[in-house]
Amino acid sequence: MAENLLIVESPSKAKTLQKYLGKDFQILASYGHVRGLVRKDGSVDTEHDYKMKYQVIDKNKKHVDAICDAVKVANNVYLASDPDREGEAISWHILEILKGKKLLDKDKTFKRVVFHEITESAVLNAVANPRDIDNNLVNAQQARSALDYLVGFNLSPLLWRKVRSGLSAGRVQSPALRLICEREIEIRAFTSQEYWTVHLDSHKGRQKFGARLIEWQGKKLEQFDIPTEAAQADILKALNGAEARVGKVEKKKKSRSPAAPFTTSTLQQEGVRKLGMTTDRVMRTAQQLYEGINLGGETVGLITYMRTDSVALSNDALADIRGYIGDHFDKEYLPNAPVVYKNKSKNAQEAHEAVRPTSIARTPDSVKAFLSADQFKLYQMIWKRTLSCQMSPAKFDTVSVDIQVGPQAVFRASGQTLVFPGFIAVYQEDADDVEDDEDEARLPPLEEGEALPVDKLSGEQHFTQPPPRYSEASLVKALEEFGIGRPSTYASIIKTLKDREYVDLDKKRFIPTDTGEVVNKFLTDHFTQYVDYNFTAKLEDQLDEISNGSREWIPVMDEFWHKFHDVVVEKQGLSRKEVTQEELEEDCPKCGNKLAIRLGKRGRFIGCTTYPECDYTRNLNEDADTAPTEPEVVPDRACPECASPLHIKTGRYGKFIGCSAYPKCKHIEPLEPPKDTGVECPTCHKGTLREKKSRYGKLFYSCSTYPKCNYATWDPPIAEACPQCKWPVLTIKTTKRRGVEKKCPQKECGWSEVIEPPPPKE
């Protein structure tokens, strides 16, 4: 066994590090977190300085045991978990486990090493300059973990009792859900407003161009100054036959600077916009690039650590990038001095770097053969963004021309021409929800006083649009702007909202589900402070202050917990009806009592407040005038279980027959009786196999005695025994490759016989 032991988080790093450090080192992985809070109430002792009860994570016990065994024989132990709060906490937890097993021998050295890229120089430098555990970072992670635990273990059970079991609330996920719900409320409340614009089409030589009316009868036009079709028709009528002449021509030079290198947040946003990935997929792919890729026998970390809020680049990286630009581009593309970017985040850790390639000389094309499609696309984007950030600004010639049409109207035509591409030759940042820029058009050379032909005058109708729903990229941007969470947690926040079914995705945009809206309303009504954006951001700032040593963590916990606990206790007395029902100013058409918006298993609906005495319901978006007041009765039939009338009802998967005495009697049956194949069930021999449809519309065949017998098959059955295993039923299967064949449905048998070959290929 080697006398030096280095412990990392991920096993995929081990081979690369072994190559850099040699035989004197043994490399072991913790496989992520080694300990977690005991998942039961009381694991954070609020009466005794928030002391926490930890246990080794079951799936990592064998890895912890391997680390303990290796520590026994090692002289020097280096803790090389990831360079962030979570990584610092993992190293601390490993030391705590070793302490509990009395393995912290005074004769042994235990040190923390940190590297932000997996390159030989970075790793050797880190091992040569170890440090002690940073307790400030550990305390910040402890505080975050305790806060999340206390919120989750106090709010989630409250949601189970007041709304529905299986729900959860989180310190950070709840404000994120509020963002999505409030945007949906804005969209619903939005009233579209009509307005018109007036346009001039003209040309010079062969070049056509357009202009927009900006001034009418001496007044600058605002958005709604032409509100109707009649108003624009009056303007067009007044301009009929008027001459057009060039008025003021204004020429300017404009430049556009490159975007800063990637932080975690901007990497996720661009990965969503440019590559169509999810934030979770971006981070998983970036982790693979960071930990190392096998490049033809040599495993190399391709990018620096991907969890960072810094836009700084090291001096070595700057020299590397500028050298590459000087070798591969004309001298105009290289600025006189390195471009320095300032961090927007006040708590950004300057010791960290932006996300960048570990070597700019390692071009995307040179490593493409060794990367998956996702890895290549993401590496190429990081490489291009990093290279472009040190290139010269792009330069444009812009021109703005005012065109006088008659004495009353001024139209404006704008355009710009790219004179020098600069950084755009390599990379250009995408944006969310931005319309095409009209100024990109090119204009012919025009001189003041020059007469122009009026090819066409026309009006164009517009309607104001509601604010767009959040995409993953715009939600990440909003979370960052509001200070909700930290960039390294954005992907997990979004994943939690999806997994809990609080949100759906429609055309890659977030829509809150009915459950999500009820949960959000409960939290905003009763825990207002704790889903407040400013409160959440302030708490994140306090965690950052704990991590840099300017604030103690126990007072932060005290300030939060005592107020929060009082609110939780106060809200225990709420009834489920208060939380899940919203009474309407509308009377039930069946019994005259009030209606309410209610939450059921399949979402929100409108129902009578006196349920179950009155069973009137209708869909939430169904108009009261068109809603049926009386259920449709099945003629000449009664419930076979309780003799009550049968009703035709509409459920999640369409219409069905149900007992009118529901919920006392829960008898249901399909509206159309299933087709009977006449084939005896091969399992119970009491029923026959019937053709049915799944909830997704796919046909299958199951026993008529279900649920007593649950035999089912996807393929049509025939009453023939298998010649090989004697199973009493065969099935008919049709495929493009084999045509129509008889098959034994017993997997262990596998007998089949083609009865009709596939048609010949043309």
N, C-alpha and C positions, 0 to 999 in steps of 0.2 A: 504494500500500500504506500502511496506517495505521502510525504510529510506535509505537503501543502494541499489544502482542500478549498476549492472555490465552489460556492453554491449560487446557482442562477435560478430564475423562475422557469424557463422553458427548456426542455430537452433538445430542441432543435438548435440551440446555440452551442451545445456542448462540444460537438465535433470541431466546429470552427475555433472555439476557444482552446481546445486541447492542442490544436495545431500551433496556435500562437504561443502557448505557455509551456508546451513540452511535457516530458515524462515526469518532471518534478511535481506536477499538479494532477490531482484527481478532480474531475468536474462532475458534480451532481446537480440535479434539478429538483426544485421543490414542487414543481407542477402548479404554480400559482400560489394562492393563499394556503397556509398550512393549518391555521386555526380560524374558527368563526365563533360568533356569539352563540351560546346555547339557545336553541329556538323554542324558548318558552318564557312565560311572563316572569319577571324578576331577574333576568340576566344582566340588567343594568340597575345597580343598587342606588336609587336616588337619595337614600337616607345617609349614605356613607361615601360621599365624593364620587359617585357614579362609578364605583368599582364594578368591573365587568367579569362575567363568568364565561370563560372560553373553553372550547373543546377542539381536539384535533378533528379535522374534516375526514370523514370515513374513507373517501376515495383516495386520500393522500397519506393514510397511515403507513402504508408500506414504504413510501418515499421518505417520510419522516424517520422511520426506523433505519433506513439505509443511511440517511444523513447522520443519525446518532452513532451508528456503528463506525462510520468513517471518521467522525470527530474523535472517537476514542484513541485512534492510532495516529491522528494528524498532529503536527506541532503548530501549524499556522492555519487558521480558518478565515477565509475571505468571503464576506457576504455580498454577493453581486446581483441582488435583485434589481428590478427596474429603477431608473433614476427619477422617482416621483414619490408623492406621499404614500401611495399604496405600496410601492416597492420598499420604502423605508420601514413601513409597518411590518411587512413580511419578514424583513431581516430581524426586526425587534422580536417578533413572535418566535422565530427560530431560536434566538438567544434565550427567550423565556422558557421554551421547551427544554433546551439544554440545561438551563438553570434548575428546572424541576427535576431533571434526571441526574443532577449533580455532576454534570460534565464540563462545567466552566472551570477547568483546572487553571490555577494561577501560572503554571508553567507553559500554558498554551496562549497563543495570541489570537484574539478575535477582532477582526477589523472589517470595516465597511468599504467597499470599492464601488465607484460609479463611473460608467462610461456611457456616452450618448450616441456612440456609433460602434458597430462591431468591426473594427479594423485593427490591424496588428499594433499600430502606434498608439491608438486610443486605449486598447486593452492593457498593453504593457505599461503605459503611463499611469493608468488607474491603479494597477497592482503595485507599482513603485511608490505611489502616493496615497496610501490608504488613510482612512479617518475613523473616528468613532461614530456610533449611531447618533443621528441628529434627533434629539428628543423633542424638539419643537415640531418637526415634521410628524413624528409619531403621535404627539399630543393632538395635532390637527386632525390626523386620520382617526384617532380614537374619538374625538369630539364628533366628527361627522358620522362615524359608525353609531355612536350612542344616540345622536339626534335622530338618525333614520330609524333606529330600532324603536325609540320611544314614540315617535309619530306612528310608525307602522303598527306596533303592538297595542296602541290605544285607540287609534282611529279605525283600523280595519275591523276589529270586533264590533265597533259601533255601527259600521256600515253593514256588517252581516245581520245584525239584529234589526236595524231600521230600514234597510233596503233589500239586500239579498245575500245569501251566503256565497263565499268565494271571491268577494270583492276586496280591493285593497286601496289604501290611500298612502301617499308618500310625501315626504317633505319637499321633494323637487318635482315629482311627476304630477302632483295636484296643480301647482301653478301653471305647468305646461299644458295640462288639460284645460285649464281656465282660458288660456290664450286661444285654443282651438274653438272652444264653446262660445267665447265672446265674439270671435270673428263670425261664427255662424249666426249669432243673434244680429250682428250688424247687417249681414247679407239678407236675412229675413225682413228686417225693418227697412231695408233700402227701397226707395221709390225711384224708379228710373225717370229721368227727365229728358224730354226731347230738345234738341237744338240743331241748328243748321250752320253750314259753312258755305261760302261762295268761292268758286275757283275760276281762274283764267288759264286757258291753254294757249300757248303761243309757240313760235319757233323762230330760229335764225339759221338761214341756210338749211341744212338737213337735220339740225339738232333741235329736237322738241324739248320743251320744259313747261313747268306749271308754276302758278303763283296763287296765293291765298289772300282773300280780302282781309285787311287788317284795320282799315279806317273807312268810315262811311259818313259823309256829310260833316267832315271836320272832327268826328269823334272816334277815338280808338275803340275798337270792338272788343268786348269781353265775351266769355264763353256763351252766355245765354242772351246776347243782344239780338240774335236772329232766332226767335223761339219756334216759329212755325213755317210750314211750307208756303203759306200765303205771304209771310214777311220776306222770305227769300225770293219769291216770285215777283214781288214789288221791286226789289233791288234789281233783279235781272231785266225787268221791263224798263226801268229807268236807265240801265246801261246799254240797252239795245241800240246799236249803231254808233256808240261812242268810240273815239279813237284812243289808242294806247301809246304811251310814250315813257321812255325810261326816265325816272327821276333820279334819286340819290343812289349812287353805287359805292358801297363800303367794302373795302378789302382789308383783311387782317391775316396775320400769321398766327397759327395756334399749334401748341405742342401737347402731347399726351404722354405722361410718364408711365412706366411699367408698374404693375402691382407688386406688392411686397412678396417675399417668399412665403411658403405655406406655414400657417399654424395649424393646429388640430382642427379648429373651427373652419377655417377657409378651405382646408383640404377636404373636409366632409362636404361643404357646400359645392365646391367645384366637381367633386366626384359624383354628386347627385345630378348637377346640371349638365356637365359635359359627357359623363360616361354612363348616366342612367342607372348608377348603382344606388343601393340604400346606404345610409350612414353606417349601419352595422357591417355591411359588406366592404365598404371602404376601409374601415378600421381593421377588419380581419385580414384583408389583402395587404395593407400597410404593415401589419405585424409580421407577415411572412417575409416581406421585403427587408424589414429591419433585422429579423432574426437570422437571415442568411439563405441564399439560393446556391445550389450546386451548379457551378459554371464549368462543366466538363472536368469534374474531379476535384475542384477546389470550391469550398463553400465560402461565400462572401456576403457580408451584410451590405445591401445595396443602398439603403437610406439611413439617415440618422433617426433617433428616437421620435416616434410619431405622436407622442402626447406632450405637447408644448404649446405655450401661448406667447412664445418669443418670436420676433421676426429678425433677430440678430444672426449674423453669419460670422464664423471665426475668421481670423486674419489669414490662416492657411487656406480656407475655403475660398475667400475672396481672391487671393492670389491665383489659385487654381482656375477659378471661373474666368477671371480677367485674362489669364494666359490663353485659355481656350478661345475666347472671343478674338483676341489679337491674332491667333494663328488661323482662324477659320472665317473671319469676316474682314471687310475693309475697315480702315482705321476710324472712319466716321461712326462706326457702331460701338466703339469703346470710349466711354466717358473719360475725362482727364483724371478723375479720382473715383475710388469706389463709392457706390451709392449706399448711403446709410439710411435705414428705416427705423422709425421710432415705434415703440410698442404702444398700442392703444390701451392695453390692460395695465392699470396702475400697479397690479400685483404680479406682473409678468416677471419670471425669474431670468435675470440677464445671463446667468451662468449657462442656461440652456441655449440651444440654437434652434433656428427654424427647421422645418422638415426639408431636407435637401439630399441629393445623392452623396454618397460617401466619396465618390470620385466623379467629377464632371467629365473626365476622359472616358468613362464607361458609358458610352452612348446607348440609347435604347436599342438601336439596330444591332449593336455588337452583342447584346445579351438576349435578344428576342427568342432565339432558338431554345433557351433554357427556361423561359417563363411561360406560365399559363396565360390565357387571353386576358384575364383580369389583372394579373401581375404586370403584364406588358403595358396595358393601357394606363394603369395607375403610375407605373414607373416613368413612362414617357411623359405624362402630365407633370409629375414632380420635376423631372429633369428639365423640361422646357421652361417651366415657371421659374426655376432657379437660375437657369442661364439668362432668361430675358430680364430678370430683375436687376442685372448689372449692365444692361445695354442702354444705349442712348434713347432719349424720348423720340416718339414718332412725331413728324412735322407735317402740318397741313396748311394749305392756302384756303382761306374761307372767303366767300363773297356773299354779300346781302344786297339785293337790288329791289328798290321800290319802284313800282310801275303805276303811273297815273293813268286812270281810265276815265275820260271825261273830267268834269270839274269836281265830282263828288266822291270818287273812289280811289283808294290807294291799295294796291296788291303788293305782296312781298314774295320774292323768290329767293331761296337760300340754297347754297351748295358748298361743298368742300372737296378739295382734291388732295390726295395723299402725295406729298412731295418727297418725303424720306420715311421709309417704313420703320427704321430703328428696331425697337423690341418686337413690333408687330410681325416682323419677319420670322419670329420664333413662336410667339405665344400671345394670345389676347384673352383677357378674363371675360367669362360669361356673366350675365346678370339675370335676376329673377323679375318676371312681370314687367318687362320694359318693352314698350312698343318700338317699332322700327323708327330710326331717326330720319326725319325728312331731309335733314341737312346733308345727307350723304350723296344727294344728287349732284351731277355736274352741270354747270351752266355754260352757255357759249359766252365769248367775250362781248360785253355790252357797254355802251358809252352813254353818259348823261345826255338827255335830249333826243336820243335815237328813237325813231318811230318803230312800233312793233305791230305785227298783224294780230288781230283777235280771232284765233281759230275757233274758240268755243268759250262760252260763259255758262257755268252750270252750278247748281246747288247740290249739296250732299247732306243727307239726313244722318244724324248721330243720336245716340242715347247714352246717357251716363251709365256707367257700369258699377256694380257693387265692388267692394274690395275683394280681391281674389282669396280663395281659401289657401291655407298654408300648404306648401309642398315641404318635403323633408329639408330641402336647402333653405327655404325662407323661414321655416320653423327654427332651424339651428341658428340662423342669423338673428331672429327675434329673441331666442333664449340668451344669446350672447349679449345683445343690446340691453335686455332687462336684467342681466346678471343672474339669471336662473341657472343653478348648477354650474358646472365647469366643462370646458370643451371635451375632456376625456370621458364625461358621463352622458353626453348628448345622445350617443347611439343607444345606450342602455335605457335612457328615458323614453325614447321613441319606441324601442322594442317592447317595453313594459306596457305602454299605452295600447299597442297593437295586441299583445298577448292577453291583456285583461279585457279585450273587446270593448274598450272605451271609445275607440275611433275606428273608422273604416277608411279605406283608400278608394277614391273615385277619380280616375284619370290622374293618378299620382298626387292627389290632393286629399288632405285630411278632412273628414266629416265626422262629427261626434255621433256616436250611437245614442239610442234612447237611454241606455244604462249610463253612458258617459255623461249625458246631460243631467240626469237625476243626481248622480254622484257629485257633479260639479255644483249644482244648485244647492245641495245639502251642505257642501263645504263652504261655498261663498256666503250662504245665509247664516250658518252657525259657527264657522271657523274662519271668519273673514280675514282676520289678521294673518293667519297662517298660509293663506293662498294669495296674500298681497304681494305684488311684484317687488315693491321697495323693501318689504320686510325680508323676503327671501334673499334679495341681493345683499342686504345689509348683513345677514347671517353668513353668506358666502364670503363677504369681505372680512368678517370677524375670524372665520376659519383661516383665511389667508394671513391675517395678522398673527394668529396663533402659530402658523407655520414659520413665520419669520421672527418669532420671539418677542413681538411687541405687545402681546396680549396673553393672559393666562386662560386656560381652557375651562377650569371649574367655574369661575364667575359667569362665563358665557353660557354654560349649561344651566346654572342656577336661574339666570335671567329668563331663559327660555322655558324651563320645565315648570316652574311654580305657576306661572300664568297659564300655560297650556293645560296643565293638569286640572286647574280650577274650571276651565271651560269644558273639558271632557266630563268632569263630574256633573256639571250643570246640565249638560245635554243628554245625560242618561235617561232623563224623564220624558224625552220626546217619544211620541207614538209613531209607529210605522206609517200611519195614515197622514200625519203631519209632514213626513219627509217625502213620501212617494206620490201623494195626491195634491193636485192643484185645483181648487174649486173654481168653477166657471159661473159667470152670470147668465146661466141658461138653465131652463127647467127641463126635466126629463119628459119627453113626449108620451111616455108610457104611464108614469105614476105621478108626475107633477113635482117631484122633489128635485134638488139641485144635481146637476151633472158635474163631473170632475175629470181632469186628465189624470189617468192612473197608469201605473207601471205593472205590466204583466210579464210572463215568461218570454213572450215574443215581442216585447217592446211596449211603447206607450200607446194608449188608446183612450177614447172617451167612454165613460160608463157612469151608471147611476150611483150616487153616494149611498143608497140604501141597500146595495148588493149584500147578501144574496136574496133579499126579499124581492128586489126588482132586478132582472137580468138584462136590462137594456144596455147595448154597447154599439159603438160605431168606430170606424177608423178615424184616426186623428185628423187626417186631411180630407175627410168626407164631409160634404156640406150637409147641414142639418135638414135642409129642405128635401134633399134627395135620399137621405138615409132611411132605410126601412125601419118602420116602427114596430112591425110585427114579424116574427120569424116565419119562414116558409114551412108549412106543415106537410109531412109525408102522408099522402092519402091512404086510407084503409090499412094502416099499419100501427102497431103499438110496440113499445120497447119490450124485447123478449125477456128482459131481466126484472123490470118493475112495472110494466104495463102502462107507463106514461106515454103521451104522444111523442112521436119522433119528429125532429126538426132538421131541415137542411141548413147546415152552417158553413161558414167560410173560415178556414184556418190558414196556417202558414204555407201549406202545400196545396191549397185549392179547396174546393167544396167537398163536404163529407156529410154523412148522416150521424146525428148525435141525439142523445136523450134530452128531452126538455127539462128533466129533473136534475140536470147537472148543476152543482157538483156532487149532489147526494148520490146520483147514479152516473157512472162514467162510461156507459155503453156507447161505443162508436162503431161505425162500419163504413166501407167505401160507398160513394154515391152510385157508382156502377159496379155491379157484382163482378168479381174476377172470373176470367175465363178458365174453365176446368179442362185440363188435358186428358182426364180419365185415367192417368197413369197412377197406379197405387204407390203410396209413399214407401220407399225401400227401407226406411228406418223403423217406423211404428206400425206399418201395415194397416192402420185404421183410417187414415185420411187419403186424399188424392192430391196430386200436385197441381197447383193453380198458378196461372200467369198473373203477375203483379208488377207494379211500377215502384221503383225506389223514389226517394224524395227528390232525386235529381233527374227523374224521368226515364231511367234505364230499366228495361224489362228483366225480371228474374222469376224463378219458379220455386214456390215453397209449399209446405204441407198445409192442408186446409184445417188441421187441428191446432195450428199455431195459436197461442204460445206453448201449448202442451208439448208439441213436437216442433223443433226449430230446424229441421232439415231444409236446405235451400240450395239451388244451383243456378248459375247464370245462363246456362245453355238449355235449349228446348229438350225435354226428356222424351224417350220412347220406351215402350214396355217390352224391351228385349234384354235378355240376360247376357252378361259379358262372357264370351267363349273361353276366356282365360281364367278369370277369378270367380265367375258365376254370380257377380253382383247383379241384382234383378233389374236394374235400370241402366240404359245407355243414354248418352246425350248426342245431339247433332251440333257440330261446330263448323262454321264457314270462315275460311281465311283466304287471303289473296294468294298465299304461297302454296297451300295444299288443296284448296278448293273445299268441297263439302265432305266431311268425314264423320263416321261414328266414333265415339270415344267412351272409354270407361271413366266415370267421374272420380274413381278411386285413384288418388295420386300414386299410391304405392304399386298400383297395377300398371297403368300407363298404356293399356292396349288401345289401338286405334286402327281404323280401316277406311281408306278413301272410297267414297261411293260416287263422287262426281269430281273429276279433275278440274283444276282452274282453267279458264279460257286461255288459248295461246296468246303470247305477246305479239302486238302488231309490229 
